[in-house]
Amino acid sequence: MITQERELKHLSSWAKKYPYAFPVWIGSFLCSLVIHHPDYAKTVFGHGDPKDMTAYRFLIPWIGKGLLILHGPQWFQHRRMLTPGFHYDVLKPYVALMADSTKVMLDKWERLITVDKSVELFEHVSLMTLDSIMKCAFSCHSNCQTDSDSDGYIKAVYDLTYLVYHRIRFFPYYNDLIYRISPQGRRFREACQLAHLHTDKVIKERKMSLQDQQELEKKKKKKYLDFLDILLCAKDENGAGLSDEDLRAEVDTFMFEGHDTTASGISWLLYCMALHPEHQQRCREEIQEIVGDRDTVQWDDLGKMTYSTMCIKESLRLYPPVPGVARELSKPITFHDGRTLPEGSLVIVHIYTLHRNPSVWEDPEVFDPMRFSPENAAQRHSHAFVPFAAGARNCIGQQFAMNELKVALALTLLRFELSPDPAKPAKEIPQLVLKSSTGIHLLLKKLH
């Protein structure tokens, strides 16, 4: 079996050999077609197939059947009910909350750094993005960055992503009974319990506040509601709200998707900045010009961060937070070159290798933000860059994530100069989100 550390290297070398797709086997029973060419990706994303439940079913005990897992009319109904939670006017006030969370993290870093000591980013950034999602989506001010009790949820999520990924790769664990009695299965159940305690507490507190009739009237008068308000008040065409099970599934899904993927994106972005000081400095100058004497960023600043946005996109190209997505074909598919796959086939759109496909990207391993200048981007295939997937099932929270990446980048660069720790280079591994087996260690120098 290919080790986790070697997996991306192997897939990348096969992708160079086979320009469109190649099969990958787990055991001798299960085969998926791994695709990494924009023409093939466009066909799959436009085909409307459900997620490949061979692998995604392992997530259900943890995040239930929310937007990530659902398919068909129920998925469509949930997506339609939740879309208002990502309206431009709802996202606008979140920028101040994201900035507050980022500042708490940067204050911690100031206390941590000494001249030669590097900081491992991922756990700090995970706590910060959890703090943000709690404030923005659930109006819950948890102090999770300074209160060590909240580390339990982060550690549970860290364990769960590792355990699910390991289960997908180890064929005997596909059997529920074998997994249940294994040490990993026990660890998985314990971590699920911890994660559910966290989300149950959030839901319970909000439900209690909504039982107060006055509070309910106030919520209804608010022009825009937060994500949890929308979940609790959502009704389908028959006037039925979400069941408790559906409610918890969506909260668990958003709690995971809304903080872990964004934490990956921010950590790798800061790593790219550290590796490329010339781009880091150019972003810093752009941000300083935009914010002037202010010590924070506002909604109107985000649209002016032109060069910084190009750097964010280039970081998402090289280090996509979700390395791949899997589908099970509900009907046969024919690609642009006439090749076909039958119904029931498993397909993985491998975003990591698609973003490094040498037939699409010149010098794909080089960090070059100019790839995302308007003129260069306009000439590129619509599906060459898909960090948030594409088609009907694209990421509902992509604008939220982009805003948070911009806020975190701006405030970090205003306060610190970043450089890599040569003793501890990052080594990317594809768990459910893209992480580093060695952590992401940076040297931080306070700017005066």
C-alpha positions as CSV (number, residue, x, y, z in Angstrom):
1,M,0.0,0.0,0.0
2,I,1.2,3.5,-0.8
3,T,2.0,5.5,2.3
4,Q,0.0,8.6,3.0
5,E,3.1,10.7,2.6
6,R,3.9,9.2,-0.8
7,E,0.3,9.3,-2.2
8,L,0.3,12.7,-3.8
9,K,3.7,12.1,-5.4
10,H,2.5,8.8,-6.9
11,L,-0.7,10.3,-8.2
12,S,1.2,13.3,-9.7
13,S,3.7,11.0,-11.5
14,W,0.8,8.9,-12.9
15,A,-1.0,12.1,-13.9
16,K,2.1,13.1,-16.0
17,K,2.0,9.7,-17.7
18,Y,-1.7,9.6,-18.4
19,P,-2.9,13.1,-19.4
20,Y,-6.7,12.6,-18.8
21,A,-7.3,9.8,-16.3
22,F,-6.1,6.6,-14.7
23,P,-7.7,3.8,-12.6
24,V,-6.8,3.3,-8.9
25,W,-7.6,0.1,-7.0
26,I,-8.3,-0.3,-3.3
27,G,-7.7,-4.0,-2.6
28,S,-8.6,-6.1,-5.7
29,F,-12.4,-5.2,-5.5
30,L,-12.8,-1.5,-5.7
31,C,-11.7,0.6,-8.7
32,S,-12.1,4.3,-9.2
33,L,-11.2,6.4,-12.3
34,V,-9.1,9.3,-11.2
35,I,-9.5,12.2,-13.6
36,H,-7.3,15.3,-13.7
37,H,-8.0,17.1,-17.0
38,P,-10.4,20.1,-17.2
39,D,-12.4,18.6,-20.1
40,Y,-13.1,15.4,-18.2
41,A,-13.8,17.4,-15.0
42,K,-16.3,19.6,-16.8
43,T,-18.2,16.5,-18.0
44,V,-18.3,15.0,-14.5
45,F,-19.3,18.2,-12.7
46,G,-22.1,18.8,-15.2
47,H,-23.4,15.3,-15.0
48,G,-25.3,15.7,-11.6
49,D,-24.3,12.4,-10.0
50,P,-24.5,11.6,-6.3
51,K,-21.4,11.4,-4.1
52,D,-19.6,8.0,-4.1
53,M,-21.2,6.5,-1.0
54,T,-18.6,3.7,-0.8
55,A,-16.3,6.3,0.8
56,Y,-18.6,9.2,1.9
57,R,-20.8,6.8,4.0
58,F,-17.9,6.6,6.5
59,L,-18.7,10.3,7.3
60,I,-22.3,9.7,8.1
61,P,-21.9,8.7,11.8
62,W,-20.0,12.0,12.3
63,I,-21.7,14.6,10.1
64,G,-25.0,12.9,9.3
65,K,-26.9,13.4,6.1
66,G,-26.5,17.1,5.4
67,L,-25.7,19.0,2.2
68,L,-22.4,17.2,1.7
69,I,-23.9,13.7,1.7
70,L,-27.5,14.2,0.5
71,H,-28.6,13.7,-3.1
72,G,-31.7,14.2,-5.3
73,P,-34.8,16.2,-4.2
74,Q,-33.8,16.2,-0.5
75,W,-30.4,17.7,-1.3
76,F,-32.1,20.3,-3.6
77,Q,-34.6,21.2,-0.9
78,H,-31.8,21.7,1.7
79,R,-29.7,23.7,-0.7
80,R,-32.6,26.0,-1.5
81,M,-33.4,26.5,2.2
82,L,-29.8,27.3,3.1
83,T,-28.7,29.5,0.2
84,P,-30.2,32.7,1.8
85,G,-27.6,32.1,4.6
86,F,-24.8,33.0,2.1
87,H,-26.4,36.2,0.7
88,Y,-24.1,39.1,0.2
89,D,-25.9,41.1,2.9
90,V,-25.5,38.2,5.4
91,L,-21.8,37.9,4.7
92,K,-21.1,41.6,5.0
93,P,-21.2,41.9,8.9
94,Y,-19.1,38.7,9.2
95,V,-15.9,40.5,8.1
96,A,-15.7,42.4,11.4
97,L,-16.2,39.1,13.3
98,M,-13.5,37.3,11.2
99,A,-11.1,40.2,11.9
100,D,-11.8,39.9,15.7
101,S,-11.0,36.2,15.6
102,T,-7.9,36.7,13.6
103,K,-6.6,39.4,16.0
104,V,-7.0,37.0,18.9
105,M,-4.8,34.5,17.1
106,L,-2.2,37.1,16.2
107,D,-2.0,38.3,19.8
108,K,-1.3,34.7,20.8
109,W,1.5,34.5,18.2
110,E,3.0,37.6,19.6
111,R,3.3,36.0,23.0
112,L,4.6,32.8,21.5
113,I,7.5,34.0,19.3
114,T,11.1,34.3,20.4
115,V,13.9,35.1,18.0
116,D,14.5,31.6,16.6
117,K,11.4,29.7,17.5
118,S,8.9,28.8,14.8
119,V,5.2,28.6,15.3
120,E,3.2,25.6,14.1
121,L,0.2,27.3,12.4
122,F,-2.4,24.6,11.7
123,E,-3.9,24.2,15.2
124,H,-3.9,27.9,15.9
125,V,-5.6,28.6,12.6
126,S,-8.1,25.8,13.2
127,L,-9.1,27.3,16.5
128,M,-9.4,30.7,14.8
129,T,-11.6,29.5,12.0
130,L,-13.7,27.5,14.5
131,D,-14.1,30.8,16.5
132,S,-15.2,32.6,13.3
133,I,-17.7,30.0,12.1
134,M,-19.2,29.9,15.7
135,K,-19.6,33.7,15.7
136,C,-20.7,34.1,12.1
137,A,-23.0,31.1,11.5
138,F,-24.2,30.5,15.0
139,S,-23.9,33.9,16.8
140,C,-22.0,32.0,19.5
141,H,-19.0,33.8,21.1
142,S,-17.2,30.8,22.5
143,N,-13.7,32.1,23.4
144,C,-12.5,28.8,22.0
145,Q,-9.1,30.3,21.1
146,T,-8.2,31.2,24.7
147,D,-10.3,28.6,26.5
148,S,-8.4,25.3,26.4
149,D,-11.6,23.2,26.8
150,S,-12.5,23.9,23.1
151,D,-9.3,22.2,22.0
152,G,-11.2,19.0,22.6
153,Y,-13.5,19.7,19.6
154,I,-10.5,20.6,17.3
155,K,-8.6,17.4,18.4
156,A,-11.8,15.3,17.8
157,V,-12.1,16.8,14.2
158,Y,-8.4,16.2,13.7
159,D,-8.8,12.5,14.7
160,L,-12.0,12.1,12.7
161,T,-10.4,13.3,9.5
162,Y,-7.5,11.0,10.0
163,L,-9.7,8.0,10.9
164,V,-12.1,8.4,8.0
165,Y,-9.2,8.8,5.5
166,H,-7.5,5.7,7.0
167,R,-10.7,3.7,6.8
168,I,-11.1,4.6,3.1
169,R,-7.6,3.3,2.3
170,F,-7.8,0.1,4.4
171,F,-10.2,-2.4,2.7
172,P,-11.0,-4.7,5.7
173,Y,-12.4,-1.6,7.5
174,Y,-15.1,-1.3,4.8
175,N,-16.9,-4.1,6.8
176,D,-18.8,-2.3,9.5
177,L,-18.5,-5.1,12.1
178,I,-14.7,-5.4,11.7
179,Y,-14.4,-1.6,12.0
180,R,-16.7,-1.5,15.0
181,I,-14.6,-3.9,17.0
182,S,-11.2,-2.5,15.9
183,P,-9.2,0.0,18.0
184,Q,-9.7,2.6,15.3
185,G,-13.5,2.1,15.3
186,R,-13.5,2.7,19.0
187,R,-11.5,5.9,18.6
188,F,-13.9,7.0,15.9
189,R,-17.0,6.5,18.1
190,E,-15.4,8.4,20.9
191,A,-14.3,11.3,18.7
192,C,-17.9,11.4,17.1
193,Q,-19.3,11.7,20.6
194,L,-17.1,14.6,21.5
195,A,-17.9,16.4,18.2
196,H,-21.7,15.8,18.7
197,L,-21.5,17.2,22.3
198,H,-20.2,20.4,20.8
199,T,-22.8,20.8,18.1
200,D,-25.7,19.7,20.4
201,K,-24.7,22.4,22.9
202,V,-24.8,25.1,20.1
203,I,-28.3,23.9,18.9
204,K,-29.7,23.6,22.5
205,E,-28.6,27.1,23.5
206,R,-30.2,28.7,20.4
207,K,-33.4,26.7,20.7
208,M,-33.7,27.8,24.3
209,S,-33.3,31.5,23.3
210,L,-35.9,31.0,20.6
211,Q,-38.4,29.7,23.0
212,D,-38.6,33.2,24.4
213,Q,-41.4,34.6,22.3
214,Q,-39.9,38.1,22.3
215,E,-36.6,36.8,21.1
216,L,-38.4,35.0,18.3
217,E,-40.2,38.2,17.2
218,K,-36.9,40.1,17.3
219,K,-35.3,37.4,15.1
220,K,-38.1,37.6,12.6
221,K,-37.8,41.4,12.4
222,K,-34.0,41.2,11.7
223,K,-33.5,41.9,8.0
224,Y,-31.0,39.0,7.7
225,L,-30.6,36.0,9.9
226,D,-27.5,33.9,10.7
227,F,-27.1,30.4,9.4
228,L,-28.6,28.7,12.5
229,D,-31.6,31.1,12.5
230,I,-32.2,30.1,8.8
231,L,-32.0,26.4,9.7
232,L,-34.4,26.8,12.7
233,C,-36.9,28.9,10.8
234,A,-36.7,27.2,7.4
235,K,-39.9,25.6,6.1
236,D,-40.5,23.6,3.0
237,E,-43.4,24.1,0.6
238,N,-45.6,22.1,2.9
239,G,-44.7,24.3,5.9
240,A,-42.6,21.6,7.6
241,G,-39.3,22.5,9.2
242,L,-36.1,20.4,9.4
243,S,-36.3,17.4,11.7
244,D,-33.9,17.3,14.7
245,E,-31.8,14.8,12.8
246,D,-31.5,17.0,9.7
247,L,-30.8,20.0,11.8
248,R,-27.9,18.4,13.6
249,A,-26.5,17.0,10.3
250,E,-26.4,20.5,8.8
251,V,-24.8,22.0,11.9
252,D,-22.2,19.2,12.0
253,T,-21.5,19.6,8.3
254,F,-21.1,23.3,8.5
255,M,-19.1,23.2,11.7
256,F,-16.6,20.8,9.9
257,E,-16.7,22.2,6.4
258,G,-16.8,25.8,7.6
259,H,-13.6,25.6,9.7
260,D,-11.4,22.7,8.7
261,T,-11.2,23.4,5.0
262,T,-10.7,27.2,5.6
263,A,-8.0,26.4,8.2
264,S,-6.2,24.4,5.5
265,G,-6.5,27.2,3.0
266,I,-5.2,29.9,5.3
267,S,-2.3,27.7,6.7
268,W,-1.0,26.9,3.2
269,L,-1.5,30.5,2.0
270,L,0.7,31.8,4.8
271,Y,3.2,29.0,4.0
272,C,3.3,30.2,0.4
273,M,3.8,33.8,1.5
274,A,6.7,32.7,3.7
275,L,8.3,30.8,0.8
276,H,8.0,33.8,-1.5
277,P,9.0,37.0,0.3
278,E,8.7,39.1,-2.9
279,H,5.0,38.3,-3.3
280,Q,4.5,38.6,0.5
281,Q,5.9,42.2,0.4
282,R,3.8,43.1,-2.6
283,C,0.7,41.9,-0.9
284,R,1.7,43.8,2.3
285,E,2.2,47.1,0.4
286,E,-1.2,46.6,-1.3
287,I,-3.0,46.0,2.0
288,Q,-1.2,48.9,3.7
289,E,-2.3,51.2,0.9
290,I,-5.9,50.0,1.2
291,V,-6.3,50.2,5.0
292,G,-4.1,53.3,5.6
293,D,-4.1,54.2,9.3
294,R,-6.7,51.7,10.3
295,D,-5.6,48.5,12.2
296,T,-8.3,46.3,10.7
297,V,-10.0,45.4,7.4
298,Q,-13.6,46.2,6.4
299,W,-16.0,44.7,3.8
300,D,-15.2,47.4,1.2
301,D,-11.4,46.6,1.4
302,L,-11.8,43.0,0.2
303,G,-12.7,43.9,-3.3
304,K,-9.7,46.2,-3.6
305,M,-7.2,43.4,-2.7
306,T,-6.4,42.6,-6.4
307,Y,-2.8,41.3,-6.1
308,S,-3.5,39.5,-2.8
309,T,-6.5,37.7,-4.3
310,M,-4.3,36.5,-7.2
311,C,-1.8,35.1,-4.5
312,I,-4.7,33.5,-2.7
313,K,-5.9,31.8,-5.9
314,E,-2.4,30.6,-6.7
315,S,-2.1,29.1,-3.2
316,L,-5.5,27.4,-3.7
317,R,-4.2,26.0,-7.0
318,L,-1.1,24.5,-5.5
319,Y,-2.7,23.5,-2.2
320,P,-6.4,22.9,-2.7
321,P,-8.0,22.4,0.8
322,V,-10.1,19.5,-0.6
323,P,-7.7,17.4,-2.7
324,G,-10.4,15.4,-4.5
325,V,-14.1,14.7,-4.8
326,A,-15.8,11.4,-5.7
327,R,-19.0,10.6,-7.6
328,E,-20.9,7.4,-8.4
329,L,-22.3,7.6,-12.0
330,S,-26.1,7.4,-11.9
331,K,-26.2,7.0,-15.7
332,P,-23.5,6.3,-18.3
333,I,-21.2,9.2,-19.2
334,T,-19.5,10.1,-22.5
335,F,-16.5,12.4,-22.5
336,H,-15.6,14.9,-25.2
337,D,-13.2,12.4,-26.9
338,G,-15.8,9.7,-27.2
339,R,-14.7,7.6,-24.3
340,T,-17.5,6.3,-22.1
341,L,-18.0,4.9,-18.6
342,P,-21.0,2.8,-17.6
343,E,-23.6,3.5,-14.9
344,G,-22.3,2.7,-11.4
345,S,-18.7,3.6,-12.1
346,L,-16.8,5.4,-9.4
347,V,-15.0,8.6,-10.5
348,I,-12.7,10.9,-8.5
349,V,-12.0,14.4,-9.8
350,H,-8.5,14.8,-8.3
351,I,-8.3,18.6,-7.8
352,Y,-4.7,18.5,-6.6
353,T,-3.4,16.9,-9.8
354,L,-5.8,18.7,-12.0
355,H,-4.3,22.0,-10.7
356,R,-0.8,20.8,-11.5
357,N,-1.6,19.3,-14.9
358,P,1.3,20.3,-17.2
359,S,-0.9,20.2,-20.3
360,V,-2.9,23.1,-18.7
361,W,-0.5,24.9,-16.5
362,E,3.0,26.0,-17.6
363,D,5.6,25.1,-14.9
364,P,2.9,23.9,-12.6
365,E,5.0,23.6,-9.5
366,V,6.1,27.2,-9.6
367,F,4.2,29.8,-7.5
368,D,3.1,32.5,-10.0
369,P,0.2,34.7,-9.0
370,M,0.2,36.3,-12.5
371,R,-1.6,33.1,-13.7
372,F,-4.7,34.8,-12.2
373,S,-4.4,38.2,-13.8
374,P,-7.7,39.0,-15.6
375,E,-6.2,38.5,-19.1
376,N,-4.5,35.1,-18.2
377,A,-7.6,33.8,-16.4
378,A,-9.8,34.7,-19.3
379,Q,-7.8,32.5,-21.7
380,R,-8.0,29.4,-19.4
381,H,-10.4,26.5,-19.5
382,S,-13.4,27.1,-17.2
383,H,-12.6,23.9,-15.2
384,A,-8.8,24.2,-14.9
385,F,-9.1,25.8,-11.5
386,V,-11.8,24.3,-9.2
387,P,-10.8,24.6,-5.6
388,F,-14.5,24.8,-4.6
389,A,-15.6,22.1,-7.1
390,A,-18.0,23.2,-9.8
391,G,-21.5,22.6,-11.2
392,A,-24.7,22.4,-9.1
393,R,-22.9,20.8,-6.1
394,N,-20.1,23.4,-5.8
395,C,-19.2,24.7,-2.3
396,I,-22.1,26.8,-1.0
397,G,-19.7,28.6,1.4
398,Q,-17.0,29.6,-1.1
399,Q,-17.5,33.4,-0.8
400,F,-17.5,33.0,3.0
401,A,-14.1,31.1,2.7
402,M,-12.6,33.6,0.3
403,N,-13.5,36.5,2.6
404,E,-11.9,34.8,5.5
405,L,-8.7,34.0,3.6
406,K,-8.5,37.7,2.6
407,V,-9.1,38.9,6.2
408,A,-6.5,36.5,7.7
409,L,-3.9,37.3,5.1
410,A,-4.3,41.1,5.4
411,L,-4.2,41.2,9.2
412,T,-1.3,38.7,9.4
413,L,0.9,40.6,6.9
414,L,0.2,43.9,8.6
415,R,1.6,42.5,11.8
416,F,4.3,39.9,10.9
417,E,7.0,39.1,8.4
418,L,6.8,35.4,7.6
419,S,9.6,33.1,6.7
420,P,9.9,29.3,6.5
421,D,11.5,27.2,9.2
422,P,14.3,25.4,7.2
423,A,14.5,22.7,9.8
424,K,10.8,21.8,9.4
425,P,9.6,21.9,5.8
426,A,5.9,21.1,5.2
427,K,5.0,17.7,3.6
428,E,1.5,17.7,2.2
429,I,-0.8,14.7,2.9
430,P,-4.4,14.2,1.7
431,Q,-6.6,13.5,4.6
432,L,-10.2,14.8,4.1
433,V,-8.5,18.2,3.8
434,L,-5.0,18.9,2.7
435,K,-2.7,18.9,5.7
436,S,1.0,18.5,6.4
437,S,2.4,15.4,8.1
438,T,5.1,17.6,9.7
439,G,2.8,20.5,10.6
440,I,3.2,24.0,9.0
441,H,6.0,25.8,10.8
442,L,6.8,29.4,10.2
443,L,9.2,31.9,11.7
444,L,7.3,35.1,12.6
445,K,9.0,38.5,13.0
446,K,6.9,41.3,14.5
447,L,6.7,44.4,12.3
448,H,7.0,47.8,13.9
